[in-house]
Amino acid sequence: MRSIAIINQKGGVGKTTTAVNLSAALAASGVRVGLIDLDPQAHASLHFGLGPQQDLPNTYDLLTGEKTLGDCWQSVEENLWVAPSHIDLAAAEVELAGVVGRELILRDALTENAAAQNFDLVLMDCPPSLGILTINALSAVDDVFLPLQPHFLALHGLSKLLQTIDLVHRRLNDRLRLAGVVLCLYDSSTRLAAEVSADVSAYFSEGAERQQPWLSGRLFASRIRRNIRLAEAPSFEQSIFKYAPTSAGAEDYRALADEVLALYGLQQTPVVQAA
């Protein structure tokens, strides 16, 4: 099993959209996927119809010790389970302040439960911050996927994020690495998008040459284009593959899923076409 945190401290860059639709695409290929929602906004949970009105065991209960991760999993599609979030998770930063080992709660929970669930991949949707929730995710996972919008302001906070990954790698989780960058909200008609793509690719190539394991990532070839269907899908509580399976957004996330399957050496289950 491989575990992946999808993080960016900047909001509005396609983080939750990527967590939800990449998870759905991987599950549709036959891979068993668990998605843990660590964002108090609970947008990934809402995407699959797991709103707070259902009063389900959630990641706030998990981090405060009231529930196990096994209690939280909810089956939402074939091969896909979600551990939903709740607005109460916003209080976790304060409530866990005096807890010894608070950065490792999720790591221990994942270690105890993931094998029993027999997941191939576990993805985590993190909040747009570098607080205790994100640190918990980074301490628990093997890899980081970084959704990035190709413009200057999105790049501006990248160094701080990479410093955080480096710090967690050195002090809490020596398995941690930045596995890949996903360009989201991509507009191929602009010169800026092409320039940012080239800069990011060059930056991570230099990181590999410096032999920094936390900075050994790739720039995924798939580009997630701007697509209104991706923005509409959450209001129908569906992934892009159920809401608009022939849209550009669905095409792009299928392509990204193929890259992720290849990255981890996972075999895609062939889809049998009806006669």
Residue pairs with C-beta under 8 A, 6 or more apart in sequence:
1 114
1 115
1 119
1 120
1 121
1 122
2 120
2 121
2 122
2 142
2 143
2 264
3 110
3 114
3 121
3 122
3 123
3 124
3 140
3 141
3 142
3 143
4 121
4 122
4 123
4 124
4 141
4 142
4 143
4 144
4 145
4 179
5 123
5 124
5 126
5 134
5 137
5 138
5 140
5 141
5 143
5 144
5 145
6 15
6 18
6 19
6 22
6 123
6 124
6 125
6 126
6 144
6 145
6 146
6 147
7 15
7 126
7 134
7 137
7 138
7 144
7 145
7 146
7 161
8 15
8 128
8 146
8 147
8 148
8 161
9 128
9 129
9 130
9 134
9 157
9 160
9 161
10 128
10 149
10 153
10 154
10 157
11 128
12 149
13 147
13 148
13 149
13 154
13 184
13 185
14 147
14 149
14 182
14 184
14 185
14 224
15 125
15 126
15 128
15 147
16 39
16 43
16 44
16 47
16 125
17 147
17 184
17 224
17 230
18 145
18 147
18 182
18 184
18 224
18 253
18 256
19 35
19 44
19 123
19 124
19 125
20 35
20 44
20 47
20 48
20 125
20 234
20 239
21 230
21 239
21 240
21 241
21 249
21 250
21 253
22 123
22 145
22 253
22 256
22 257
22 260
23 33
23 35
23 80
23 123
24 77
24 80
24 239
24 240
24 241
24 253
25 241
25 253
25 254
25 256
25 257
26 33
26 121
26 257
26 260
26 261
27 33
27 77
27 78
27 79
27 80
28 77
28 78
28 79
28 241
28 257
29 257
29 261
29 266
29 268
29 269
30 79
30 267
30 268
30 269
31 79
31 120
31 121
31 261
31 266
31 268
32 79
32 117
32 118
32 119
32 120
32 121
33 79
33 80
33 81
33 119
33 120
33 121
33 122
33 123
34 73
34 80
34 81
34 82
34 83
34 114
34 117
34 119
34 121
34 122
34 123
35 44
35 80
35 81
35 82
35 83
35 122
35 123
35 124
35 125
36 59
36 69
36 82
36 83
36 106
36 122
36 123
36 124
36 125
36 137
37 43
37 44
37 45
37 58
37 59
37 82
37 83
37 84
37 85
37 125
38 59
38 85
38 89
38 106
38 124
38 125
38 126
38 127
38 133
38 134
38 136
38 137
39 85
39 89
39 125
39 126
39 127
39 128
39 133
40 85
40 86
40 87
40 88
40 89
40 90
40 127
40 133
41 85
41 87
41 127
42 50
42 51
42 52
42 84
42 85
42 86
42 87
42 89
43 125
43 234
44 82
44 85
44 125
45 51
45 58
45 82
45 84
45 85
46 234
46 237
47 233
47 234
47 237
47 238
47 239
48 74
48 76
48 77
48 82
48 237
48 239
49 76
49 237
50 56
50 74
50 76
50 82
50 84
52 86
52 87
56 72
56 74
56 84
57 67
57 71
57 72
58 67
58 72
58 83
58 84
58 85
58 86
58 88
58 89
59 72
59 83
59 84
59 85
59 86
59 89
60 85
60 86
60 88
60 89
60 91
60 92
61 67
61 71
61 72
61 86
62 68
62 69
62 71
62 72
62 83
62 105
62 106
62 109
63 89
63 92
63 96
63 105
63 106
63 133
63 136
64 92
64 95
64 96
65 105
68 109
68 112
68 113
69 83
69 109
69 110
69 112
69 113
69 114
70 113
70 116
70 117
72 83
72 84
73 81
73 82
73 83
73 117
74 81
74 82
74 83
74 84
75 81
76 82
77 239
81 117
81 119
89 133
92 132
92 133
93 131
93 132
93 133
96 102
96 105
96 132
99 105
102 132
102 136
103 132
103 135
103 136
103 139
103 172
104 136
104 139
104 140
104 172
105 136
106 136
106 137
106 139
106 140
107 136
107 139
107 140
107 173
110 122
110 140
114 122
120 264
120 266
121 260
121 264
121 266
122 141
124 137
124 140
124 141
126 133
126 134
126 137
127 133
127 134
130 160
130 161
130 164
134 164
135 164
135 168
135 172
138 144
138 164
138 165
138 168
138 172
138 173
138 176
139 168
139 172
139 173
140 173
141 173
141 176
142 175
142 176
142 177
142 179
143 176
143 177
143 178
143 179
143 180
144 165
144 176
144 177
144 178
144 179
144 217
145 179
145 180
145 181
145 182
146 161
146 178
146 180
146 181
146 182
146 217
147 181
147 182
147 184
147 224
148 154
148 155
148 158
148 181
148 182
148 183
148 184
148 200
149 183
149 184
149 185
150 183
150 185
150 186
150 187
150 192
150 193
150 196
150 197
150 200
151 192
151 193
151 196
152 192
152 196
155 196
155 199
155 200
162 178
162 214
162 215
165 176
165 178
165 214
165 215
166 212
166 214
166 215
168 176
169 176
169 177
169 213
169 214
176 214
177 213
177 214
177 215
177 216
177 217
178 204
178 214
178 215
178 216
178 217
179 216
179 217
179 218
179 263
180 217
180 218
180 219
180 220
180 259
180 260
180 263
181 200
181 204
181 217
181 218
181 219
181 220
182 220
182 222
182 224
182 256
183 193
183 196
183 197
183 200
183 219
183 220
183 223
183 224
184 224
185 224
185 225
185 226
186 193
186 223
186 224
186 225
186 226
187 193
187 225
187 226
188 194
188 223
188 225
197 219
197 223
200 219
201 219
204 215
204 216
204 217
204 218
204 219
207 215
207 216
207 217
208 215
208 216
220 256
220 259
221 255
221 259
222 252
222 253
222 255
222 256
222 258
222 259
223 252
224 230
224 249
224 252
224 253
224 256
225 248
225 249
225 252
227 247
227 248
227 249
227 252
229 240
229 243
229 244
229 247
229 248
229 249
229 250
230 240
230 247
230 249
232 243
232 244
233 239
233 240
233 242
233 243
233 244
233 249
236 243
240 247
240 249
240 250
240 253
241 250
241 253
244 250
258 268
260 266
261 267
261 268
